[in-house]
């Protein structure tokens, strides 16, 4: 065995370990991008008629507007504050809603939504008896 041969072998082992570490980090970073951020925003005309959730990167505003004696319109805005949003899905989940009521489908927005900008939409009519409700929001960055 020549002098310094084991040092070269150690350098090769370190190089292989660094390559494997790089491949692992690359794989995990790609997997993490497909995991959405989940936020829940309470909506109730009596308890929380205007609600804002701010994470620093994303801000969600929700508010209730009365449209008749016992019906409401539930509005929302999703703001991209610091980084773009690729996609957002929202569902209005009401605790007292009968199972056969239509009109509460999941709303999907696809991006990119560049900062500072927002998506907005609403559900209507939401009967007064259906409250309390919350927005179940999934955001992909």
N, C-alpha and C positions, 0 to 999 in steps of 0.2 A: 504494500500500500504506500503510495507516494505521499509526500508531505503536503498537508493542506487539502487532501482529498475529502476528508470528512466535513470540512467547512463548506465545500461546494454542495455536498449532499444535504447538509442542513439548510442551505439557502434554497435548494430545490424544494425541500419539504415545506418551508415557509411560503414559497411562491405558490405551491399547490393549495395550501391552506387559505391564502389570500384570495385565490381565484374562486374556491368553493364558498368563501364568505361573501364575495361579491355577487355570485350567482344567487345565493340565499337572500341577500338584501334586495336584489332586483326582483325576485319572485314575490317576496313579501310586500314590497312597495306596490307592485301591480295588483295584488290581491286586496290590499287596503283601499285602493281607489274605488273599488266596486261595492264597498260597504257604505250604505247610506247613514246619514245622521238622522236620528229620530227625535222629534220634539212634539210635545203635547201642549196645546193652548186652550185654556178654559174659555167657554163662551156661555154667558147667561145674561139675559136682559136685566136681571135684578141684582145679581151678585157681581158680575164682571162684564158690563156691557162693552167696555173698551179694554183690550188686553194687548200688551206688547211683550215679546220675548226677544232679548238681544243677546247673542252669543259672542259678539265681536265681529265675526265674519258674516253672519246672517242675522237679519232682524225680521220677525214675523209680527204683523199687526192684525188683530181681529176685532171686529166691532159688530154690533147688532143695530139694525134699523127697523123700526116698526112700520109695516106697510098696510095693516088693517087692524081691526080691534083685537084680534087674537093671532095674527100672523106677523112673522119677522123675516127680514132678509139678513143673512149672515155673510158679511164681507171679510175679505182678507187681503193682505199684501205680503209678499215675500221679497225682501230686499237683499241683494248681493252687496255687501259693504266693502269687503277687502279683497276677496278672491271670487272668480267666476263660479257660477252654479251650472252644472251640466243638465240636471233634471230635478224636478220636484213632483211629488205625488201627495195629494191631500184627500182626506176623508173626513166628512162631518159625522161624528158619532154622537147620537143623542140617547140618553138613558131611557127615556120613556117613549121612544118611537115604535109604533106598531111595525111588525115585520113586513107587511105588504105595502108599505108606503113607498112610492117611486120618487125619483128626483134627487136622490142623495148619492149618486154615483161618485166614484173616485175621480178627481180632477187631476190630470197630468199636464205638466208644462215641460217642454224640452228646450234645451238651451243651444248655445251658451248664453247665460245671462251675465253680462259684464257689469262690474261695479261702476258707479253707484247707479243702480237701476232696479226695477221691481216688476214682478208679475202680480196681477190682481184678478179676482173673480168673486163670485158669490153663490150662495144657495138660497132659494126662495121657493115657495113659502115654508117657513118652519113654524109649526103651530106652537102656541104658548105652552101647551101641555107636554111637548117633547123635551123641554129643557129640564135639567142642565145638559149641555152639550160640550164637546171639546173637538178641536181640530187635531187629527192625527197626521203629522207632517213627516215625510221622508225626503231628505235632500241629498243629492249626489253632487260632489264637488269635482 
